[in-house]
Amino acid sequence: MSTMNISLPDALKSFVDEQVSQRGYGTSSEYVRELIRKDQDRLQLRNLMLAGAASAPAAPADSSYFEGLRDRVRNAGKSAAKA
């Protein structure tokens, strides 16, 4: 694992220390790692949403669409029960 040193103003350092103690993190590094992971997840979700918005329209998700999904789940359950 690599090491990275960061400088924070006193107010931010106090905030991080408070989060560490109140939210059960062992160290400030654990807290920062979680923030970075959440930001990665947010960026991935944003990219997926942008890709979806740029894609061609699909069939509408109406009641028949959801009934088809239910049928697929029911049939998958029956197939799994037989196996």
Secondary structure as GFF3:
##gff-version 3
##sequence-region A 1 83
A	DSSP	alpha_helix	10	23	.	.	.	ID=ss1
A	DSSP	alpha_helix	28	54	.	.	.	ID=ss2
A	DSSP	alpha_helix	63	82	.	.	.	ID=ss3
###
